[in-house]
Amino acid sequence: MIRYLVSDLDGTLLQKDETIASSDIEAILRFKEAHNHFFVASGRPCDFMSRLEELGVKAEYMFGSTGAVISDGTKEEVVGAMDKDIAKRLSELLDSLEEVDYVIDARKFCGFYAKDVYGHFRRHMRTARILDVRKPSEFFKNDEAVLKFFVICKDDEVADLCAKAIDKEFSLELKSYHADRGCLEVVKKDTGKWPAIKKFLDEKGIDKSEVACIGDEGNDIEMIENCGFGFAMASAKDEVKAKAKKVVASVAEAIAYLSEVKDV
């Protein structure tokens, strides 16, 4: 029986205007009132948990920065920090590529570095909202934890070429996931949403058969296909839908299905 639901944020729970549909909020509240548990897994940093609560949804745990960090909202555990030398080499590789911008997600500074040569970062990430833009070298100091790179490319074709270049250079150390259109998330080889979720489940003694996951992008595939019951959003790409047991239009629809079908 499913007692835990893990939801992706962007494109799944969060709408394009970064709000949550009232139907999803109500469904999550009912799900939790029935003594179930709601978690989120996202490429966003874990400090977004406070923003989620402002929007009307309280998640008990978040697997943030694409699984590099696990948080209960009061403390964070880094489970997937990159080796500093490898992170530096990756930034040098990305600097050498055409039509590519990127962001470094780092824990201590909570800041970002945008290559921002071609304007893809500015268009995609709303640069004007970020007040603290740092140089790459500041993320490779001994007291920093580099969690992931978010790579913004001109289009999907450039993203595919970029992913191949990363795999050729770092196949043993890093892996990349297709995220939003024309975007990649690059993390340590053994890092991702599902590895973080699995680590949590093992530590808590929870069987994966009790867990449902829902998402819409390439970085959600592992959790969708490995959990007890995987949902894909109707807006997801075909390769994501192919791994799901059911395709739904919303988190609320997924919860309704779980409540109606007791033996999933």
C-alpha beads as a LAMMPS data file, in Angstrom:
LAMMPS data file: protein, C-alpha beads

264 atoms
263 bonds

1 atom types
1 bond types

-500.0 500.0 xlo xhi
-500.0 500.0 ylo yhi
-500.0 500.0 zlo zhi

Masses

1 110.0

Atoms # bond

1 1 1 0.000 0.000 0.000
2 1 1 1.301 3.442 -0.941
3 1 1 1.923 5.628 2.109
4 1 1 4.550 8.000 0.714
5 1 1 4.318 10.305 -2.298
6 1 1 7.388 12.037 -3.732
7 1 1 6.672 14.827 -6.214
8 1 1 8.882 16.723 -8.592
9 1 1 8.380 20.498 -8.467
10 1 1 8.785 22.384 -11.765
11 1 1 6.365 21.135 -14.385
12 1 1 4.690 18.802 -11.890
13 1 1 3.597 20.470 -8.650
14 1 1 4.705 23.999 -9.520
15 1 1 2.957 25.776 -12.371
16 1 1 4.795 28.072 -14.783
17 1 1 4.054 31.104 -12.611
18 1 1 5.544 29.251 -9.618
19 1 1 2.208 28.759 -7.896
20 1 1 0.458 25.515 -6.931
21 1 1 -3.047 24.677 -8.121
22 1 1 -5.606 24.772 -5.314
23 1 1 -6.778 21.286 -6.315
24 1 1 -3.258 19.941 -5.751
25 1 1 -2.984 21.673 -2.370
26 1 1 -6.318 20.221 -1.244
27 1 1 -5.404 16.739 -2.477
28 1 1 -2.062 16.785 -0.651
29 1 1 -3.761 17.904 2.574
30 1 1 -6.263 15.030 2.310
31 1 1 -3.452 12.583 1.547
32 1 1 -1.547 13.660 4.677
33 1 1 -4.690 13.695 6.841
34 1 1 -5.045 9.993 6.009
35 1 1 -1.715 9.425 7.841
36 1 1 0.343 9.403 4.664
37 1 1 3.527 11.337 3.915
38 1 1 4.388 13.907 1.248
39 1 1 7.948 14.653 0.081
40 1 1 9.401 16.616 -2.833
41 1 1 12.389 15.935 -5.104
42 1 1 13.748 18.759 -7.211
43 1 1 16.693 20.392 -8.861
44 1 1 15.983 23.402 -6.663
45 1 1 17.942 23.928 -3.434
46 1 1 16.338 22.759 -0.200
47 1 1 15.728 26.270 1.099
48 1 1 12.754 26.257 -1.297
49 1 1 10.875 24.254 1.347
50 1 1 9.965 27.498 3.125
51 1 1 8.581 28.925 -0.117
52 1 1 6.516 25.758 -0.625
53 1 1 4.975 26.224 2.793
54 1 1 4.073 29.818 1.894
55 1 1 2.327 28.422 -1.199
56 1 1 0.246 26.082 0.954
57 1 1 2.180 22.804 0.849
58 1 1 4.366 21.503 3.663
59 1 1 6.753 18.758 2.608
60 1 1 8.226 16.611 5.365
61 1 1 11.449 16.062 3.429
62 1 1 13.055 17.431 0.296
63 1 1 15.599 15.725 -1.927
64 1 1 17.077 18.912 -3.356
65 1 1 19.727 19.965 -5.852
66 1 1 18.862 16.863 -7.907
67 1 1 19.458 14.563 -4.966
68 1 1 22.712 16.087 -3.732
69 1 1 21.051 17.250 -0.489
70 1 1 18.384 15.802 1.841
71 1 1 16.554 18.174 4.184
72 1 1 13.719 18.095 6.719
73 1 1 13.446 21.889 6.623
74 1 1 15.595 22.435 9.710
75 1 1 18.847 20.742 8.740
76 1 1 20.489 19.573 5.539
77 1 1 22.624 16.541 4.758
78 1 1 24.900 16.797 1.722
79 1 1 25.008 13.385 0.078
80 1 1 26.399 14.198 -3.364
81 1 1 29.064 16.914 -3.355
82 1 1 31.347 16.950 -6.402
83 1 1 35.104 16.633 -6.175
84 1 1 36.478 20.193 -6.455
85 1 1 39.039 19.403 -9.140
86 1 1 36.419 17.666 -11.255
87 1 1 33.998 20.586 -10.810
88 1 1 36.705 23.017 -11.896
89 1 1 37.481 20.919 -14.967
90 1 1 33.777 20.789 -15.819
91 1 1 33.511 24.585 -15.655
92 1 1 36.501 24.826 -18.005
93 1 1 34.851 22.400 -20.435
94 1 1 31.586 24.353 -20.389
95 1 1 33.455 27.632 -20.883
96 1 1 34.946 26.144 -24.057
97 1 1 31.578 25.238 -25.596
98 1 1 29.577 27.498 -27.875
99 1 1 25.952 28.468 -27.184
100 1 1 26.092 27.216 -23.600
101 1 1 25.540 29.008 -20.277
102 1 1 25.598 27.429 -16.834
103 1 1 24.911 27.877 -13.140
104 1 1 26.854 26.357 -10.263
105 1 1 24.673 25.241 -7.362
106 1 1 26.752 25.485 -4.193
107 1 1 25.668 25.016 -0.596
108 1 1 27.588 27.436 1.623
109 1 1 27.381 30.587 -0.462
110 1 1 23.896 29.841 -1.810
111 1 1 25.034 31.849 -4.814
112 1 1 25.173 31.286 -8.544
113 1 1 27.650 31.794 -11.340
114 1 1 26.281 32.424 -14.798
115 1 1 28.530 32.217 -17.806
116 1 1 25.787 34.305 -19.447
117 1 1 27.570 34.847 -22.743
118 1 1 24.706 33.964 -25.054
119 1 1 21.792 35.183 -22.970
120 1 1 20.247 31.734 -22.430
121 1 1 20.765 32.025 -18.671
122 1 1 19.229 35.487 -18.542
123 1 1 16.167 34.339 -20.456
124 1 1 15.706 31.062 -18.589
125 1 1 16.660 31.941 -15.010
126 1 1 15.623 35.609 -14.754
127 1 1 19.072 36.916 -13.909
128 1 1 17.689 40.201 -12.607
129 1 1 16.314 38.359 -9.550
130 1 1 19.733 37.028 -8.544
131 1 1 21.712 39.600 -6.592
132 1 1 24.751 37.485 -5.749
133 1 1 26.606 36.444 -8.905
134 1 1 30.031 34.971 -8.184
135 1 1 33.008 33.943 -10.259
136 1 1 33.625 30.196 -10.787
137 1 1 36.825 30.201 -8.713
138 1 1 34.828 31.024 -5.572
139 1 1 33.034 27.687 -5.772
140 1 1 36.198 25.582 -5.680
141 1 1 37.543 26.620 -2.298
142 1 1 38.088 23.998 0.389
143 1 1 35.170 25.207 2.520
144 1 1 32.609 25.035 -0.273
145 1 1 30.338 22.181 -1.388
146 1 1 29.634 22.094 -5.134
147 1 1 26.370 20.228 -5.595
148 1 1 25.500 20.413 -9.278
149 1 1 25.772 22.342 -12.526
150 1 1 22.647 23.534 -14.320
151 1 1 23.527 23.928 -17.998
152 1 1 21.362 26.084 -20.256
153 1 1 21.867 25.490 -23.982
154 1 1 20.607 27.234 -27.095
155 1 1 18.323 24.286 -27.890
156 1 1 17.919 20.531 -27.416
157 1 1 20.437 19.770 -30.157
158 1 1 23.146 21.772 -28.392
159 1 1 22.139 20.121 -25.099
160 1 1 22.646 16.664 -26.651
161 1 1 26.110 17.668 -27.912
162 1 1 26.966 19.096 -24.513
163 1 1 25.849 15.893 -22.764
164 1 1 28.052 13.832 -25.083
165 1 1 31.045 16.078 -24.375
166 1 1 30.501 15.734 -20.619
167 1 1 30.130 11.954 -20.863
168 1 1 33.295 11.661 -22.964
169 1 1 35.357 13.618 -20.441
170 1 1 33.720 12.561 -17.159
171 1 1 31.987 9.214 -17.737
172 1 1 33.386 7.754 -14.521
173 1 1 32.813 10.800 -12.305
174 1 1 29.698 12.661 -13.456
175 1 1 26.346 12.110 -15.146
176 1 1 23.929 14.489 -16.828
177 1 1 20.137 14.498 -16.890
178 1 1 17.956 16.279 -19.403
179 1 1 15.888 18.773 -17.443
180 1 1 13.881 21.633 -18.945
181 1 1 13.948 22.243 -22.691
182 1 1 17.548 22.699 -23.803
183 1 1 18.847 22.191 -20.252
184 1 1 21.002 19.660 -18.431
185 1 1 21.603 18.952 -14.762
186 1 1 25.078 17.577 -14.070
187 1 1 25.777 15.806 -10.781
188 1 1 28.194 13.348 -9.232
189 1 1 27.958 9.893 -10.843
190 1 1 26.159 8.214 -7.934
191 1 1 23.859 11.198 -7.294
192 1 1 20.273 11.802 -8.376
193 1 1 16.758 12.013 -7.037
194 1 1 16.310 8.255 -6.750
195 1 1 19.699 7.529 -5.111
196 1 1 18.853 10.161 -2.465
197 1 1 15.350 8.756 -1.967
198 1 1 16.719 5.199 -1.746
199 1 1 19.285 6.258 0.855
200 1 1 16.512 7.836 2.914
201 1 1 14.245 4.787 2.604
202 1 1 17.018 2.418 3.647
203 1 1 17.873 4.533 6.698
204 1 1 14.206 4.761 7.751
205 1 1 13.418 1.119 7.046
206 1 1 10.767 1.963 4.452
207 1 1 10.147 -0.456 1.595
208 1 1 10.080 1.133 -1.846
209 1 1 6.756 -0.627 -2.514
210 1 1 5.179 1.918 -0.157
211 1 1 6.423 4.860 -2.260
212 1 1 4.912 6.539 -5.313
213 1 1 6.796 9.129 -7.349
214 1 1 5.608 11.646 -9.926
215 1 1 7.584 13.774 -12.370
216 1 1 7.947 15.061 -15.889
217 1 1 11.615 15.285 -16.925
218 1 1 14.631 13.083 -17.558
219 1 1 15.911 13.612 -14.038
220 1 1 12.684 11.991 -12.762
221 1 1 12.973 8.746 -14.747
222 1 1 15.001 6.842 -12.158
223 1 1 12.554 7.511 -9.345
224 1 1 9.522 6.847 -11.551
225 1 1 10.768 3.431 -12.664
226 1 1 12.290 2.297 -9.345
227 1 1 9.631 3.262 -6.791
228 1 1 6.551 1.237 -5.895
229 1 1 4.309 3.127 -8.323
230 1 1 5.496 5.704 -10.857
231 1 1 3.421 8.501 -12.365
232 1 1 4.380 10.699 -15.312
233 1 1 2.763 14.015 -16.099
234 1 1 0.797 14.240 -19.331
235 1 1 3.167 17.034 -20.403
236 1 1 6.238 14.780 -20.006
237 1 1 8.361 13.551 -22.878
238 1 1 7.655 10.091 -24.288
239 1 1 10.752 8.542 -22.669
240 1 1 9.475 9.630 -19.238
241 1 1 5.942 8.369 -19.874
242 1 1 7.348 5.031 -21.036
243 1 1 8.737 4.386 -17.552
244 1 1 5.524 5.259 -15.681
245 1 1 2.721 2.937 -14.692
246 1 1 0.198 5.719 -15.175
247 1 1 0.119 9.120 -16.898
248 1 1 -1.807 11.871 -15.103
249 1 1 -2.569 15.543 -15.623
250 1 1 -1.828 16.638 -12.047
251 1 1 -0.640 15.646 -8.605
252 1 1 -4.288 15.723 -7.505
253 1 1 -5.174 13.114 -10.144
254 1 1 -2.319 10.894 -8.978
255 1 1 -3.496 11.109 -5.366
256 1 1 -7.078 10.377 -6.399
257 1 1 -5.890 7.268 -8.221
258 1 1 -3.916 6.090 -5.177
259 1 1 -6.945 6.524 -2.940
260 1 1 -9.277 4.684 -5.335
261 1 1 -6.981 1.788 -6.201
262 1 1 -5.832 0.294 -2.900
263 1 1 -3.648 -2.480 -4.323
264 1 1 -1.257 -0.400 -6.466

Bonds

1 1 1 2
2 1 2 3
3 1 3 4
4 1 4 5
5 1 5 6
6 1 6 7
7 1 7 8
8 1 8 9
9 1 9 10
10 1 10 11
11 1 11 12
12 1 12 13
13 1 13 14
14 1 14 15
15 1 15 16
16 1 16 17
17 1 17 18
18 1 18 19
19 1 19 20
20 1 20 21
21 1 21 22
22 1 22 23
23 1 23 24
24 1 24 25
25 1 25 26
26 1 26 27
27 1 27 28
28 1 28 29
29 1 29 30
30 1 30 31
31 1 31 32
32 1 32 33
33 1 33 34
34 1 34 35
35 1 35 36
36 1 36 37
37 1 37 38
38 1 38 39
39 1 39 40
40 1 40 41
41 1 41 42
42 1 42 43
43 1 43 44
44 1 44 45
45 1 45 46
46 1 46 47
47 1 47 48
48 1 48 49
49 1 49 50
50 1 50 51
51 1 51 52
52 1 52 53
53 1 53 54
54 1 54 55
55 1 55 56
56 1 56 57
57 1 57 58
58 1 58 59
59 1 59 60
60 1 60 61
61 1 61 62
62 1 62 63
63 1 63 64
64 1 64 65
65 1 65 66
66 1 66 67
67 1 67 68
68 1 68 69
69 1 69 70
70 1 70 71
71 1 71 72
72 1 72 73
73 1 73 74
74 1 74 75
75 1 75 76
76 1 76 77
77 1 77 78
78 1 78 79
79 1 79 80
80 1 80 81
81 1 81 82
82 1 82 83
83 1 83 84
84 1 84 85
85 1 85 86
86 1 86 87
87 1 87 88
88 1 88 89
89 1 89 90
90 1 90 91
91 1 91 92
92 1 92 93
93 1 93 94
94 1 94 95
95 1 95 96
96 1 96 97
97 1 97 98
98 1 98 99
99 1 99 100
100 1 100 101
101 1 101 102
102 1 102 103
103 1 103 104
104 1 104 105
105 1 105 106
106 1 106 107
107 1 107 108
108 1 108 109
109 1 109 110
110 1 110 111
111 1 111 112
112 1 112 113
113 1 113 114
114 1 114 115
115 1 115 116
116 1 116 117
117 1 117 118
118 1 118 119
119 1 119 120
120 1 120 121
121 1 121 122
122 1 122 123
123 1 123 124
124 1 124 125
125 1 125 126
126 1 126 127
127 1 127 128
128 1 128 129
129 1 129 130
130 1 130 131
131 1 131 132
132 1 132 133
133 1 133 134
134 1 134 135
135 1 135 136
136 1 136 137
137 1 137 138
138 1 138 139
139 1 139 140
140 1 140 141
141 1 141 142
142 1 142 143
143 1 143 144
144 1 144 145
145 1 145 146
146 1 146 147
147 1 147 148
148 1 148 149
149 1 149 150
150 1 150 151
151 1 151 152
152 1 152 153
153 1 153 154
154 1 154 155
155 1 155 156
156 1 156 157
157 1 157 158
158 1 158 159
159 1 159 160
160 1 160 161
161 1 161 162
162 1 162 163
163 1 163 164
164 1 164 165
165 1 165 166
166 1 166 167
167 1 167 168
168 1 168 169
169 1 169 170
170 1 170 171
171 1 171 172
172 1 172 173
173 1 173 174
174 1 174 175
175 1 175 176
176 1 176 177
177 1 177 178
178 1 178 179
179 1 179 180
180 1 180 181
181 1 181 182
182 1 182 183
183 1 183 184
184 1 184 185
185 1 185 186
186 1 186 187
187 1 187 188
188 1 188 189
189 1 189 190
190 1 190 191
191 1 191 192
192 1 192 193
193 1 193 194
194 1 194 195
195 1 195 196
196 1 196 197
197 1 197 198
198 1 198 199
199 1 199 200
200 1 200 201
201 1 201 202
202 1 202 203
203 1 203 204
204 1 204 205
205 1 205 206
206 1 206 207
207 1 207 208
208 1 208 209
209 1 209 210
210 1 210 211
211 1 211 212
212 1 212 213
213 1 213 214
214 1 214 215
215 1 215 216
216 1 216 217
217 1 217 218
218 1 218 219
219 1 219 220
220 1 220 221
221 1 221 222
222 1 222 223
223 1 223 224
224 1 224 225
225 1 225 226
226 1 226 227
227 1 227 228
228 1 228 229
229 1 229 230
230 1 230 231
231 1 231 232
232 1 232 233
233 1 233 234
234 1 234 235
235 1 235 236
236 1 236 237
237 1 237 238
238 1 238 239
239 1 239 240
240 1 240 241
241 1 241 242
242 1 242 243
243 1 243 244
244 1 244 245
245 1 245 246
246 1 246 247
247 1 247 248
248 1 248 249
249 1 249 250
250 1 250 251
251 1 251 252
252 1 252 253
253 1 253 254
254 1 254 255
255 1 255 256
256 1 256 257
257 1 257 258
258 1 258 259
259 1 259 260
260 1 260 261
261 1 261 262
262 1 262 263
263 1 263 264
